[in-house]
Amino acid sequence: MASAASAPPADVGAAPPSAVRAWCFYDWANSAFATTITAAVLPPYFAAVAARSMPAHVATARWAYASALAMLAAAMLAPVLGSIADRLGRRKRLLFGCVLIGSIGTLGMAFVPGREWLGLLATFGVAFIAFATGNVLYDSLLPAVASPSEMHRVSARGFAYGYFGGGVLLAINLAWILFPRRFGLADAEAATRLSFASVAVWWLLFSVPLFRRVPEPPAEAGAARRSTNVVEILRGVLATTKSLPRSPELFRFLLAFWLYSDGIGTVIKMATVYGSEAGIGRNDLIGALLMVQILAAPASLLFGRLVRPLGPQRAVALGLVGYVAITLLGFLLSKPIHFWMLAALVALVQGGTQALSRSMFASLVPRRKLSELFGFYSVSEKLAGVVGPVLFGLVAQWSAGRFAVLTLLPSFIIGGWLLLTVDLERGARRAQE
């Protein structure tokens, strides 16, 4: 999903309404991958396929390792691709490449033989890396369609398109899987494969308006004279990393964010596969996640209203308390109603917690380095999503799964405490200076 805070302000006028709609429609397009593939359908399907040749807790661990590896690869590739796009002004071309590769990888999942769990992981890895790196390029196109005063509104509209679009296709996929014969399908496995193919077509089809309507931002001044050598780009990222401790509030916030976003990312990636291991049926898993899509958009708007009485730090800390409750409920998970309760809690806190984190980070970043540091923020968010799934997988492999969920507690508790120690006002003043 795109975020207003993930794109720097730009001195450009607002684009025509058709360009704004086209930009938002990419959120509609790629959110189908986030819902059907990453969250709802693929994880339990992989668990079922892998369980044909290994114990369930080993299947959970291997899904966790694969998710972490794909996230790490995306984190390494994103800054290089983003820097090249910035320097050469070819965001749309590179984004089209990501969409094409991601769609082909997603379509490939539909043709992996029934017992080839390794093939599923490989095609998922290719598609996920394309999805994650494409999001960085998509975010960078926001200034091309919105003036600085309109970015929050346009980005929020993109969120709404994404929640709705991902939910619509997930509902269709759920109908296929629940009632395959009514749609002329042999069984639920055939319906699942068709769902993978539908995501590939949906992603590619609804991306077309962006490539037709959204203008390509110009290349950076002097781009022709600037090197796109990977070594030079990596040196720039390293220099940014080394400079962070000289901005203590920004550095402390990033530490807090890395901790609790690691836990949030692990919940998103591991929820359905963990639920499958706990004996929750596929229909309950997918239905609960569909409920998340329906509730998340209005819940995020309501959560944002807590900023006025509580302030952004306390509002996020409240969301992290919700994640502590989610973790404990996950440990006790044994019945479908427990998973539905867990999903409802996630819907209440997920969007608002992530949105306010981005806006707080924006207030701590010097304007002259906004683009560079938000690129670093994007990379750090992906790297944060590596440790949690690996730790979850290790504990799941050695404890048959149940105790793995408790590995999330330190991320939320320590991250929330560290967040409350950040002096946002002092950090904002330093950024302005």
Secondary structure as UniProt FT lines:
FT   HELIX           4..6
FT   HELIX           17..32
FT   HELIX           33..40
FT   HELIX           42..50
FT   TURN            51..53
FT   HELIX           56..88
FT   HELIX           91..109
FT   TURN            110..111
FT   TURN            114..115
FT   HELIX           117..140
FT   HELIX           142..144
FT   HELIX           148..150
FT   HELIX           151..178
FT   HELIX           180..183
FT   HELIX           188..213
FT   TURN            221..222
FT   HELIX           223..225
FT   HELIX           230..243
FT   HELIX           244..246
FT   HELIX           248..277
FT   TURN            278..279
FT   HELIX           282..304
FT   TURN            305..306
FT   HELIX           307..310
FT   HELIX           312..331
FT   HELIX           336..364
FT   HELIX           367..369
FT   HELIX           370..399
FT   HELIX           402..408
FT   HELIX           409..420
FT   HELIX           424..432
//
